[in-house]
Amino acid sequence: MAAADHDDPLDLFRSLNDPERRREIERRGDFFLVEGLLGLRSLVESSYSIRMVLAAENRAQVVLELVGQRAPIVVRSAEDVRAVTGFNFHRGVIAAVDRRPLPSVASVVGSPARRLALVEGVNDHENLGALFRNAAGFGIDGVLLDPTAADPLYRRSVRVSMGHVLRVPFTRFPAWPAGLDEVRAAGFTVVALTPAPHAEPVDTLAADPPPKIAFLVGAEGPGLTDAALAAADRLVRIPLSSAVDSLNVATAAAIAFHRLS
């Protein structure tokens, strides 16, 4: 459902309050959405191709300054923007952006990459967005997702990442956990984060870190599967008080990134 499929190009931005319908629209149209000025700034600094930007009148000038001639800009009243999107869209800026083919695993794990994040089963868009923001903050060179992880380019993930998902290289493994063999063949030590008591404390690994580390994290709640844990080279835990059995996946990843990056 691309802009050319309809007389009204604003169909690109309709029904934002219906997540299932939105995902279907965007999959068929091969595009994704970026909202807010922070996201738009990251977008214009990226190499993604922008189809169109919808801006409320009070955001029009700054949007024009950011986007220039790079893409068509449609300006509407705040009431019209609300009517198009389906809810009171306070950010007042939303862009439709062309997807592009995912890079190969080899291109993400290749030189000069030294720190990677490997993601299994994280299907919460906010957790995934936060993980990308942490990856950018701690110098992670790329993120590789298993086939079941959520879409990093879904609107909520892009927003929570503060647009960093547009900057951090990422791709998806075609097979899991077999894809870890390619990471290991590139010289990485696969380090699985787990609260298991037999895992070594993160400070032990930090005292003598491998030259190339791929941090393996799983979904909040179930954590990493047995198959993924078995495929890792080392199991690492973050020591916690007895009152808490685990951390949010993005928080745990941030601690590990900081200690070992």
C-alpha positions in Angstrom: 0.0 0.0 0.0 2.5 2.6 -1.2 1.6 6.2 -2.0 1.1 5.3 -5.7 -1.7 2.9 -4.8 -4.1 5.6 -3.7 -5.3 9.0 -4.8 -4.7 10.2 -1.2 -1.0 9.9 -0.3 -1.9 10.5 3.4 -3.1 6.9 3.5 0.6 6.2 4.4 -0.2 7.7 7.8 -3.7 6.5 8.6 -4.8 4.1 11.4 -1.7 4.5 13.6 -3.9 3.4 16.5 -4.4 0.0 15.0 -1.1 -1.8 15.4 -2.0 -5.0 13.5 -3.4 -3.1 10.5 -0.4 -0.7 10.5 2.1 -3.6 10.4 0.2 -5.1 7.5 0.0 -1.8 5.6 3.7 -1.2 6.1 4.8 -4.7 5.2 2.8 -4.6 1.9 4.1 -1.0 1.2 7.7 -1.9 2.1 8.0 1.2 4.2 8.2 2.2 7.9 7.4 5.3 9.9 9.5 7.7 11.9 7.9 10.2 14.3 8.9 13.3 16.2 11.6 15.9 15.5 14.4 13.8 17.2 13.6 10.9 15.0 13.4 13.1 11.9 16.8 14.6 12.7 18.3 11.1 12.8 16.5 10.2 9.7 17.8 13.1 7.6 21.4 12.2 8.8 20.9 8.6 7.6 21.0 7.1 4.1 17.4 6.1 4.2 15.1 7.4 1.4 12.2 9.4 2.7 8.9 9.1 0.9 6.9 11.8 2.5 6.7 13.9 5.7 3.4 14.9 7.4 3.8 17.9 9.7 1.4 19.8 11.9 1.4 23.6 11.2 3.3 24.4 14.4 6.1 22.1 13.3 6.2 23.1 9.6 9.1 25.5 9.6 11.6 23.3 11.5 10.6 20.3 9.3 11.2 22.4 6.2 14.6 23.4 7.5 15.5 19.8 8.3 14.2 18.0 5.2 14.7 20.7 2.5 14.1 19.3 -1.0 14.8 15.7 0.1 11.2 14.6 0.3 7.7 16.0 -0.2 6.2 17.6 2.9 2.5 17.9 3.6 1.4 20.4 6.2 -1.9 20.1 8.0 -3.6 21.6 11.1 -3.2 19.7 14.3 -6.9 18.6 14.0 -6.3 17.2 10.5 -3.2 15.4 11.6 -5.2 13.8 14.5 -7.9 12.8 12.0 -5.4 11.2 9.7 -3.4 9.3 12.3 -6.4 8.2 14.4 -5.4 9.7 17.7 -4.1 13.0 19.3 -0.6 12.9 17.7 1.3 15.3 20.0 4.6 15.1 18.3 3.2 16.6 15.1 5.8 15.1 12.7 5.8 11.7 11.0 7.7 10.5 8.0 7.2 7.5 5.7 10.5 5.9 4.8 11.5 3.3 2.3 12.8 0.1 3.7 15.9 -1.3 2.1 17.3 -4.9 1.9 18.9 -6.1 5.0 22.7 -6.5 4.8 24.4 -9.9 5.0 25.5 -11.3 8.3 29.0 -11.2 7.0 28.9 -7.5 6.3 27.9 -6.8 9.9 30.3 -9.1 11.6 33.3 -8.3 9.4 36.2 -6.0 10.2 36.4 -3.5 11.8 33.6 -4.7 14.1 34.7 -5.6 17.7 31.5 -5.6 19.7 28.2 -7.0 18.6 24.8 -7.6 20.2 22.9 -10.8 19.3 19.2 -10.8 20.0 17.0 -13.8 20.5 13.2 -13.6 20.8 12.9 -10.0 22.0 9.4 -9.1 20.7 8.7 -6.1 22.8 9.2 -3.1 20.6 10.1 -0.7 23.4 12.7 -3.1 24.8 14.2 -3.5 21.4 14.3 0.3 20.8 16.0 0.8 24.2 18.6 -1.9 23.4 19.5 -0.1 20.1 19.9 3.2 22.0 22.2 1.5 24.5 24.1 -0.1 21.7 24.7 3.3 20.1 25.7 4.8 23.5 28.3 2.1 24.3 29.9 1.8 20.8 28.3 -1.5 19.7 29.2 -2.1 16.1 26.1 -4.0 15.0 23.0 -5.8 16.1 22.0 -9.2 14.8 18.5 -10.5 15.4 17.1 -14.1 15.4 14.2 -14.8 13.1 11.6 -14.3 15.9 12.7 -10.9 17.2 10.6 -7.9 16.7 11.0 -5.4 13.8 13.5 -2.7 14.8 11.9 -0.3 12.3 8.4 -0.5 13.9 7.4 3.1 14.9 7.6 2.5 18.6 11.1 0.9 18.4 12.4 3.8 16.3 10.9 6.3 18.8 12.3 4.6 21.9 15.7 4.2 20.3 15.8 8.0 19.8 16.4 7.3 16.1 19.6 5.3 16.8 18.1 2.2 15.1 18.6 4.2 11.9 22.4 4.5 12.6 23.4 1.2 14.2 24.0 -1.5 11.5 21.6 -4.4 11.9 20.5 -7.5 10.2 18.6 -10.8 10.8 20.0 -14.3 10.9 18.3 -16.6 8.4 18.8 -19.6 10.7 19.0 -19.8 14.5 21.1 -20.7 16.4 23.1 -22.0 13.5 23.9 -18.4 12.5 26.1 -18.1 15.6 28.7 -20.2 13.7 29.3 -17.3 11.3 29.8 -14.9 14.2 32.3 -17.3 15.8 34.1 -17.8 12.5 34.7 -14.1 12.3 36.7 -14.3 15.5 34.0 -13.4 18.1 33.5 -14.9 21.5 29.8 -15.4 22.0 29.0 -14.3 25.5 25.5 -15.2 26.7 23.9 -13.0 29.4 22.0 -15.2 31.9 21.0 -15.0 35.5 22.0 -18.7 36.0 24.0 -19.1 39.2 26.7 -21.2 37.5 27.5 -18.4 35.0 30.6 -16.4 35.6 30.3 -12.8 37.0 30.6 -10.1 34.4 33.6 -8.6 36.3 35.5 -11.9 35.8 35.2 -11.5 32.0 35.9 -7.8 32.2 39.2 -8.5 33.9 40.5 -10.2 30.8 38.1 -9.6 27.9 38.3 -11.3 24.5 39.3 -9.0 21.7 36.0 -9.5 19.9 32.8 -10.0 21.9 29.3 -10.8 20.7 26.8 -10.2 23.6 23.9 -12.7 23.3 20.6 -11.6 25.0 17.1 -13.1 25.2 13.6 -12.0 25.8 12.6 -10.6 29.2 10.9 -13.4 31.1 11.9 -16.6 29.3 15.4 -15.5 28.6 17.6 -17.3 26.2 16.6 -20.8 25.0 18.6 -23.8 25.9 19.8 -24.1 22.3 21.1 -20.6 22.3 22.8 -21.1 25.7 24.4 -24.3 24.5 25.7 -22.5 21.4 27.4 -19.7 23.4 31.1 -19.8 24.3 30.7 -18.3 27.7 27.9 -17.7 30.1 28.0 -14.5 32.1 25.7 -13.1 34.8 25.3 -9.7 36.4 25.3 -10.2 40.2 22.1 -9.0 41.8 20.6 -8.8 45.3 18.4 -11.7 46.4 15.3 -9.4 46.0 15.5 -9.5 42.2 16.0 -12.5 40.0 16.7 -10.7 36.7 16.9 -7.3 34.9 15.1 -5.8 32.0 16.9 -7.0 28.8 17.9 -3.5 27.7 19.2 -2.7 31.2 21.2 -5.9 31.5 22.7 -5.4 28.0 23.7 -1.8 28.9 25.6 -3.0 32.0 27.4 -5.6 30.0 28.1 -3.2 27.2 29.6 -0.7 29.6 31.7 -3.3 31.5 33.1 -4.9 28.4 33.1 -2.3 25.6 
